[in-house]
Amino acid sequence: MMRSVAFIIFTIAVVALLLKLGWWQMSRANEKQQLQSQVTTRQQTVLVDLANLPMQPLWHSITIEGEFDNQHPILLDNQLYRGRPGYHLYLPFVSQRQRVLVNLGWIAAPPYRNMLPTLPTFNGRQIISGVVAPAQQLLQFKPDNSDDQWPLRVQNIELIWLTQQLQRPLLPWVIQISASSPLALTQTWQPVVMGPKKHYGYAMQWFLLAIAVVFMSLLWLRREQAV
């Protein structure tokens, strides 16, 4: 009897966990759907003036004129493209006396870690178009090196820390350059990395697994009663 009670309690705990995971994936799917809708809606409005931005500029299209700061390139590490390691190249862009980081795209890494790629330079005034996006933030176990050697090779685009390295203020978001721009490198960035369909698929897997656990538990209990 005690064995059956313990098994029932264990089954309930497992099923509850599986259902919780399933509902969590459903909530993530809803978040991704809302984000996709927001991105689509806001990209229809093009910002052209850094001095008159909306309260929430994220995901708007943007076209501005200014100059790149080629002396302070930033290389976002661990960026794969078709199985090849590389970086995303960020450059500060000065427009209307304000600085914003621009993600120009992916550039291949040299074969050895102690080498850095040859970086392009963009001289003179430029017009860039892209999307206003949040800075990439990933799980990081140790801070980036605080040396002042440029280009900086970083694990995250931490705008507060980069502001300290540049000794100049940065806007609290970045511009992901348009793939159609003549200045763009290989484009691998996506506003939504995992779409809602995948989250719905994962949710269905957790729910089906919960059903399977319940079914197998009922079979086990029936067999125990028959013994």
Secondary structure, DSSP 8 states (H G I E B T S, - for coil): -HHHHHHHHHHHHHHHHHHHHHHHHHHHHHHHHHHHHHHHHHTTSEE--TTS--S--TT-EEEEEEEE-TTS-EEEEEEEETTEEEEEEEEEEEETTEEEEEEEEEEE--SSTT---------SEEEEEEEEE-------SS-------SSEEESS--HHHHHHHHTS---SSEEEE-TTSTT--B----S-SS-HHHHHHHHHHHHHHHHHHHHHHHHHHHHHHH-
